[in-house]
Amino acid sequence: MSARDDSPLLRHAPATVQGRYLVVPPRAGVAKHHFFGFHGQAQTAEAMVEAFAGSVPDDDWLVVSVQALHTHYAGRNQEVVASWMTRLDRENAIATNVSYVDT
């Protein structure tokens, strides 16, 4: 007779969250090029736009700053930041993030 395994079973349920991104239209009016940025750990789309503001060489670039899906508070000032994933359920998070970016 084998011992009974009383460990809980892990399940995943699909859920929908809203993705957030900033768009800076080209100053020339028509986009000939596209510049996409993805911020780092515990940052925001706004911080990324500021970081690459001087990187766009011409007025005909559309700039998009994509924010990670997982927002949280950082530090004592309770600033809202975002992160792409943790090591928990990493493969599912990667698939979710790829689907979000594709959309």
N, C-alpha and C positions, 0 to 999 in steps of 0.2 A: 504494500500500500504506500503510495507516495504522499508527501506532505502537501497540504493545501497552500496555494499561493494567494494570499490576501492582499497583494499589491493592487492599488487602484489602476484602472486601465486608462491610458492616455488617449484622448480623442481630440480632433480638431474640427471646428465648425467655421465655414466661410463667413466672413463679415465684410461689410462695406464701410470704408472710412473715406472722408473727403481729403483729397490731395490738394496742396496749396503751392502755387508757384507765382512768381512775379514776371511780368513781361515789360520790357523797355522797348517801345517801338523805334524803328530806325528814324533818325532825324531827317533823312532824305525822303521819307514817305513810303518808299518801296524797299522791301528787304531783298537784297541780293545774296546775303549771307546770314547764317544763323549761328549764334553762340549760346551754348547751353552750359550752365554751371550747376554743380552739385556740392553743397556745403559739407563740412566735416562734422565730427562728433560734437554734439551740444552747441550747434550754431543755428542760424536762421537763414531763410532766403534773403532777407534784407542785408544781413552781414555779407553774404556772397556777392550781391549786387555791388555793394560798396567796394569789396575786395577786387573785383575785376572791372570797375568803372573805367579805368584808364587803359584797359587792355584791348578795347575795340578800336581798330585802326581807322575806320571810315564811318561816314554817316549812313551807310546803307546796310547796317547790321541790325538784325532783330536779336535782342538779348533776352534769354529766359533763365531765371534762377529757380531751380526746383528744390522745394523743401521736403525733408524726410517726413514720413507719415506718423512717426511716433513722437509726439510732443510731451514735454515734461518741464517741471520747474528746476532751475539751476541756481544753486547758491542761496545765500541769505536774502538777496534782493528779490527773489522769486521771479526772475526773468524767465520767460517762456522760451525754450529752445527745442530743438528736435534732433532725433538720432535715427539712423537707418535701421539698425538691428543690434541685437545682443547675441550672445552665443546660444541662448535658449531658443530652440526651434529655428535655428539658423537657416536651414534649407527652405522651410516654409516662408521665412521672411525674405529670402532672396527671390523666391518666385513671386511673392506679393509685390516687392519693389520693382521687379522687371515688368510685371503687368502694369503697374502704375506708370512707369516711365513710358512704356509703349503707348498707353492711352494718351 
